[in-house]
Amino acid sequence: MQQDIQQYYQSTHPGEVVVVGADLFNCTPSSLGGFKQNTGATYPLLLLASVSTGGNIQTLYGERDHYVVINKQGIVRYQANDRWPYGNGYHLDEIRACVDTLVTPTVGVGETQGAEFALRAAPNPAGSRVSIVLANPLGHATSARVTVHDLAGRRVATLLDGLAAPGATTLTWSGRDPDGRAAASGVYQVRAEIAGRVLVRRIALVR
């Protein structure tokens, strides 16, 4: 968590992601301090998290070895316990795919100051259909290509290959490949190439 989440989002989206560790063993401050020193964790560790004075986090979110993503409105967007058995909850690709929908989109190649090109995908994780919005801040239509790829880089679907009108272009991926077959559960990348820029969003497909 320290390297994969805390440090990763500090470097890519500073100030947008808060990582918190919950002490479900109700340790003493000194023992929790020892844990922090031994692990090198720099994010906050909450004492007494499984009792009422500590917020009853275990009652609210489940057993230890668990990972939860909560948005700014306090809505749970991802719970590992919903998908994985105890002891097998840390799936970085799923966690990042969910968090990536809650942070400011990253513009890739050829970024231009003041141009607010953006790519969004929701819901994420998705059961089947995914709504994808490509924002074009230019005052005119421009060439664009939007595709979906698996993590091996194979193209799964082409959603747009032509002109993107000014403003928002909304596309839909049905969760299927070009032959109409349902894509397997997993993490996919939505890739947009527009006006010399490349934008990428990760999405998790859960069947």
N, C-alpha and C positions, 0 to 999 in steps of 0.2 A: 504494500500500500504506500509506503514512504516513497519509493522510487517510481512505481507504476502510475500512481494517482496524484499524490501530493506534489512531488517535484515535477511531474509531467505537466500538470495543469498550471502550476506556478510559472512555468516557462512559456507555455502556449497561450494561457488565458489568465494572466495574473489578476488576483482579486475576485475572480468569478466563481471559484469552486472552494468550498470549505470541507475539509476532511476531519472527522471526529471519531475517536476510538472510544468504545463504551466498555467499562469494567463490569462484567457480569458475574464476577467472583466476589464482589464486594470487598476488595482488598483494602489495606491501610494505605495512607498517603505515601509512606516510605517504601512499601513493596511496589506500588505503582510507579514511583519514581525510579526504582531499580529497574523495572521493566523498560521504562522509557530510555534510561541510560544504556541498557544492554542492547536494545534494538535500534537506537538512534532516531526514534520517531520524533518529529518536530511538531506534529499536529496535536491538538488538545486531546487528553485522555480523561474521560468522565468517571469519577468515583461513584460507587454504590448504585450502579445503573439498573440493577435488578430489584430495587426496593423503591417504595413510594417517594422517599426523600431524594432519590437520584433520578426520578422520572419514569420508573417502571418500563425502561426500554425493552427489557426481555419480554414483558407481558405484551407490549405493543407490537414488537417487531419479530419476536421469536428467539430461538435458541442461539447460543454462542456459535462462533465460526460462521457468521452470517453477514451479508452485505446488502445494504439498502441505499437507494438513491432517492432523495427527496428534493423537490423543487422549491423555489423561493416562497411559494404559496403554502408550503407545508404538505403538499400532496405527494404520496409515495408513487414514484414512477417505475421503480424496479425493486423486487425482492428476490434474492437468490433462493430462499427457502421455497418459493413457489415452483421452482424448476429443478432444484438439485437437492439430493439427500445430504444429511449432516456429514461434514467432513469433506465434501466436494463442492463447496459453495463459491470458490473464488474463480470466476471466469472473466478474465480481464477484457476480452473482446466484447462481451455483453455489457459489462459495466461502462466501458468507455463509449460504446455505441449509444447507450442511454444518456450519459452525461453530455455527450457531444450535441444532443438535441436541445440542451438547456443553456449552452454558452453561445457567445457571439460567433457567427460563422467566420471561418478563416478563408481569406482570399489567397490563392496561390500564385502561380506564375504571372508576371507582368502586372502586378498590382499598381493601380494609379491612385494617387492621393485625391481624396474627395469623392471617388466613384464608389457607390455602395452596391456593388454586385453582391448577390447573396443566394445561397442555396439552402432550402429547408426541407425537412421530411418529417411527416407525422402520420399516424402515431408511431412511436418507437419505444419499445418493441411493437411489432405489428403481427397480427394474426394472418393476414393475407394481403389486403389492399393497402397501398401506401400512397398518400398524397404528397406530391413533390412540387415545390414552388421555386421557380427561378426568377430572381429580380433583376431587371435590366434598367439601370438608372439613366441610360442615354435617352435622348429625345427622339430616337428613331429606331427602327428595327435593325437587328444585327444578327449575323450568322451565329448559330449555336448548335451544340450537339450534347444531348443528355443520355447517358448510358448507365446501366447497372452491371456491376462486376462482382464475381466472388472473390475471396481473399487470395486466390491463386492468380488473379488478374484476368480470368476468362470472362468474356462478355456474356451476360445472361439476357439482357434486354436492351433495346434501343427505344427511348421514349420520345426523342426529338432529334431531327437531323434536318435543319433548315433555318428559318428566321425566327428569332424571339422578338416579340413586339415590345414596345416601351412599357415599363411597369412590370406587373407580375404575370408570369405564365404558369398556369397550374397544369400539372401532368399527373397521371395515375399509373402506378405499377401494380398489376394484378397479382404479383407474386408468382408469375409463370414465365417460362422461357419462350423463345420464338415459336416453338412447336406446340405450345399450349400446355406443356407439362408443368405441374406444380413444383416450384423450386423447393429444395430441402430446407429444413430449419437451419439457421446459422446467421453469420454476419456477412453483410454485403456492403459494397461501396457504390454510392450514387456519384457519378462523375459528370460535371458540366464543363464544357469548353465554350467560352463565350468571349468574343472580342479580344482574343489573345490571352485570356485568363483561364485558369483551371481552378475549379472549386470541387471539393470532395466532402461528402458526408457519409458517415457509417450508419447503417440501419441493421437492426436485428429482426429476423423473421422467425416467429415462433409458431409452429403448427400445433 
